Amino acid sequence: MTHLEIKQWKMTYKEHRDIPCDAPCSLYGVLLDNKLMEDPFYGLNEHKATALCEEPCSFFAAFQVFEKHSFMELVFEGLDTICDIFLNGEKLDRVKNMHRTFVYDVKDRLKPGTNTIRLDFASPNAYFRKMEEQRHVYTNADTLQGAAQLRKALYMSGWDWGPKLPDMGIFRPVWLRSYDVDRLEDVEIRQKHENGNVTLTLNVQTKHSNPQCRQYAVVDGKRYLLENGHGEIQIENPKLWWPNGYGEQNLYAVEVELVYQDEVIDRQTKQIGLRTLTISRTPDQYGEEFCFVVNGVKIFAMGANYVPQDNILSRITEEKTEKLIKSCIDANFNCLRVWGGAYYPEEFFFDLCDRYGLIVWQDFMIACCNIYLSEEFKETLCLECEQQLRRFRHRACLGLVCGNNEMESAILHWGDGKGNLICDGPLVKEHYLEFYEDILPKICSRVAPDVFYWPSSPSNGGNFDDPDDPSRGDQHFWEVWNGEKPFTEYRKHKFRFCSEFGFEALPPMKTIRTFAEEKDMDLFSEVMRNHQKCTLGTKNTDFYIRANYPYPVSFPSLVYTSQILQADAIKYGVEYFRRIRGCCMGSVYWQLNDCWPVASWSSLDYFGRYKALHYAAKKFYAPVACALFHENGQIKVNIANETMQTVSGKVKTYLCRSDFTVLEEAELQYTVDDLSSVDVGSVSDQAMTAPEDCYFYADLYDDAGNFLMRQTLLFTLPKDFAWKEPNIRVEIMDRDDGVEITVSASAFAKYVEIDFKETDVVLSDNYVDVTSTAPVTLFAKTSHNAAELANQLTVQSVYNIGRD
């Protein structure tokens, strides 16, 4: 078996001919690399970049064939999207699905010596218009209309956080596979867990079913013969795989060999984790639960929704993805939802989630759009789903697969802005039910029978049975933000699993300066509005700031305020969700990351910079977390313990005035069982003198006396608090492995932001509260020394909002 990857190409676009490029490569990527277009993320350049996709482009490659084999196959793992494929000048095919792999038998089309491939990509924009003229199929209002009728990542054509950049090109490898006898076609691995033992069942298919070939499996250092491609393997002393926070991420390699005349002629290796992982929908006192069950343990899912990391796919690398995943682990995530308006992630994404312990909720790639099941569309969609299931069904991290994003609820409730529901024809419901509740579950049952299938998100199980009922299934909750409801709205509902809820913030100033000039530094400027794709975004940002905080007098202060407001909102919801653990079993906020620099719901911006929300997530998703609830004259202290052990310790509480005067202090002892959430005590607010001058804080310690976290509570909205000038002092000291930063103040200081003008540093904590004369100590691993950082230091707190 030989694999020849075809990496060197030349692109032709309009007058630009034969531009050298290496795959993966695309129209935008090649033009940018050769300075033939302006940065589409800068200023208003997006609009010019969208127009570039009105014209076709071509990619050309030559490769050498030195000997003929019995079988020679040309493999295209990812073509984006409408592409005529030519081999040696003869047309092989026209493809229209970027989510599929295409394989062609080309032995009789190849010649000794030089062979050529030409890929002619047609304009996606023109295709969208053509299809929309023929037949309207509803898609998200922020997206180029007609995009729903092409199997191309929808976000590329615009979303309420993404630009309209419908690129085209080669985004996954192209290679020639040559062999003489047979090759491995499919490897299925199933697990049976019983009485502490694990049995692997392997089913192996080969392309040509050559009877002279044998199949072997190598697992945990032992080699097993598979009879007719089938075998059962007992794993001795199995080491289980657990999500982050519950145990180790033990992984095993299953290597399958195809042997002919004592020679290994093909080999596939699958990385697996030994675990059971499904969803429980057991009826209970609240309705019907919806929670991940791993190795028999019901866990509380903590994470966010993942969207593509870039609009130009060639820039999404394993290194960048690992940085992103590590940021999730830093914030104590155990779950990611791969949202359905994107594309199916790379192998390294699943590798990283396996390795770091993130359960993956994997949508099939349909979001906020109807489907029209022409025979051609149905066939390609079914093949796509089957191919993708075969690709990732064995993954330790795979928690469930979901048919679509929001369409069950949308068909019932969404309008087109003209008073009509988007159920815009008699076939909408019929095609929905046919695909998501008949065809797709059958594919999943046949191809991936051990993977839990869920028809839509949100849903209660399908058949348009009140998909938004909070007592069952998963929910998307947008009354806070879209509905301009106050944060208190979260605590009026008892969701079973909240798989989408969010609140916007602007990205950091360093990020804004990558796309805007000083003259654009205004929330309502044309450039800032172009980097705010949510129709309600600018208005809602302004509304919520005015409702909660002093109004900023400078643009940098407004950016800071939007971020702490976002942290406030999501923290308020998550702490409540964790408090009602057992009823609610999942918090997956919208959204983790961005595909370009933009105002959005993300906690990590396009460059991976932490917003205040991501620092807040480290606390509200902490394995053992403390939260404060002010109710009926009492401050109730809740401890959520999402670990596999009983925890105990103490909580020290203080009721103070803003000048640090302690009005009352108390100490609460706690013992909280594993996987539970308990109010461990309460403190009266009667000693409070004036709500606008008092605050309450609680310090959480474990049973060894180690400090875990601090939580702070105001008795008024921040805009009504009588803030005193805190005179914040910051000292930075070198340590062997980084720097130590101490923050002190002369009065109560909230959300103290430590930043550096030119350097990105991830701190152990940020946006901290200084609640007493004792300094707050932070740490950062960095190659920069204390003197370098001190020269770039910037500091602000809530006190600075509204002041020059």
PEZIDA-V149152 format. One record per helix or strand of 2 or more residues. SS is the DSSP state (H for helix, E for strand). FROM is the first residue (numbers start at 1). LEN is the number of residues. If there is no record, write none. Layout:
SS,FROM,LEN ; SS,FROM,LEN
//
This chain:
E,2,4 ; E,8,6 ; E,16,7 ; E,25,2 ; H,27,7 ; H,45,8 ; E,57,9 ; E,71,6 ; E,79,2 ; E,82,6 ; E,90,8 ; E,102,4 ; H,107,3 ; E,113,9 ; H,124,11 ; H,147,3 ; H,154,3 ; E,157,3 ; E,162,3 ; E,169,2 ; E,174,6 ; E,184,11 ; E,197,10 ; E,213,7 ; E,222,6 ; E,230,6 ; E,240,2 ; E,252,9 ; E,263,10 ; E,277,4 ; E,283,2 ; E,287,2 ; E,291,4 ; E,297,2 ; E,301,6 ; H,313,3 ; H,318,13 ; E,335,4 ; H,347,10 ; E,359,5 ; H,375,18 ; E,398,5 ; H,407,7 ; H,427,21 ; E,453,2 ; E,474,3 ; H,487,6 ; E,498,3 ; H,509,4 ; H,518,3 ; H,526,5 ; H,537,12 ; H,555,25 ; E,586,5 ; H,612,9 ; E,624,8 ; E,634,8 ; E,647,11 ; E,662,11 ; E,676,9 ; H,691,3 ; E,694,9 ; E,707,8 ; H,718,3 ; E,729,7 ; E,738,7 ; E,749,8 ; E,768,3 ; E,776,5 ; H,786,5 ; E,793,4 ; H,798,3
//
